[in-house]
Amino acid sequence: MIFDSYEAYRAANFTPKVCILGSGPAGTTIARKLGAAGVPVVMLEAGAREFGDESQDFYRGTTVGDFYFDLDITRLRFMGGSSNHWAGWCRVLDKQDFEPKTWVPDTGWPIRRTDIEPYLPEVRDILDLPAFRPDMPISDDIRWVQLIKSPAVRFAEKFGDELDKARNIAVVLNTCATELAGDGRRVTGARLRSNGQDAGSFSADYFIVCTGGLENSRLLLWSNQRSNGGVVPNATALGRYWMEHPTFQGGNAILADYAEFEVDAVNEAFFSPTAAAMERLQIMNFGIRLIETPYPGVKNLIADLACTAPNMAEWMSSKLSQRLRCAAQLYVAWEQAPLASNQIELSKTDVDRAGVPRIELHWKKSEMERRTLLEGLRLFGTTLIEKNLGRVRIADWISNGQDYPTNDETAGHHHMGGTRMGTNVTKSVVDANCKVHGMDNLYVGGSSVFCTSGQCNPTTTITALACRLGDHLSKVVTA
């Protein structure tokens, strides 16, 4: 059942056991799991069926630190959430992403990759994916990895009819919780706003916050402030350890034979480091994306390098008669170290139309990110030389230690951390089952629970974690 207002929903006399806030990939996946288990659930979506400027304005905020996207552009506030601008890239976090890195503080999850693997067949159905193929070693340091481009599932489009016909699921559009109330053990209710008006209070046995990798922290910070710590009783880490995937063009590669690498449908190939290489170099995970440059670009690059890098130019020239097909641009996306100083705060001066403080995002890339970028490109270049597969030219701004450019990709629009999973209540917000520490009925879904970011796009892992949380809650609620 889908309702366009809270008033219409109340008239239906639907009585839920679980309230989910947000209808993006996490919220919709959990709702479908609970509904299939016979658990009545209401999903509140702040936006409408389509994009609207007035609704989107609630996401405005500011960033302190490094250059970043406008916060009202980097996420979407309507049914289906940010799946509505998802590009479709899919890969699950690597096994080593769940393990602690002894050289990087505050890494490691309380769960392992094996805890989400049973849900991957279900995730493939949700995201319309074929089975993932194993990584293939290129050397002891570099492996070919698969990123799958799904049809970029829009959750509202794919599951809208199913949700509308569901007897155990009610979706209420244009309706959000502006704050939760709690007594330090349970959420006792929520204050709602619907179609621009105060809609009163609401209660349910369980609440799941799935409003996104920025808004999850915002809602919980504001609710905790209003309830004097009654919603997140252990709030030291709340809003902290926020992470992105820095993403920049890292240089160029000249390949002896592009056919040496398996490429996807658009002729791109992807590579990552081995766990042993990361440990040896004391760096984070990274992904290198090869994007083919047309053949004329090869000659231009050789001419450009003739004076600055004659040895590389000579190697390339010698290969021109040996099926040297093309150059490739190297785009790098990499893991960001979890730092408590990268955090979401509530603005002290600016509020939205509902009176809720807007976000002030503090985000700055550390020396570890710079080291990972440079050493990762060097590692990839060394592998190409050792295997006589090609040569890498690292971009000057990276080699010379210059500032990050502001006219590049910048980041992946991947919002992770802020309500991270863990066992230490001073460094995490939720436990291994995504339940807020110290609370009996409050859970969090989405990438805000990520402890580390890995190097790959988060949607596949978000969906797997949502399947796992939905499975867990279906047993808890019906026990």
Secondary structure, 3 states (H helix, E strand, C coil): CEECCHHHHHHCCCCCCEEEECCCHHHHHHHHHHHHCCCCEEEECCCCCCCCHHHHHHHCEEEEECCCCCCCCCCCCCCCHHHHHCCCEECCCCHHHCCCCCCCCCCCCCCCHHHCHHHHHHHHHHHCCCCCCCCEECCCCEEEECCEECCCCCHHHHHHHHHHHCCCEEEECCEEEEEEEECCCCEEEEEEEECCEEEEEECCCEEEECCCCCHHHHHHHHHHHHCCCCCCCCCCCCCCCCECCEEEEEEEEEECCHHHCCCCCCCEEEEEECHHHHHHHCCCCEEEEEEEECCHHHHHHHHHHHHHCHHHHHHHHHHCCCCCCEEEEEEEEECCCCCCCCEEEEEEEEECCCCCEEEEEEECCCHHHHHHHHHHHHHHHHHHHHCCCEEEEECHHHHCCCCCCCCCCEECCCCECCCCECCCCCCCCECCCCEECCCCCEEECCHHHCCCCCCCCCHHHHHHHHHHHHHHHHHHHHC
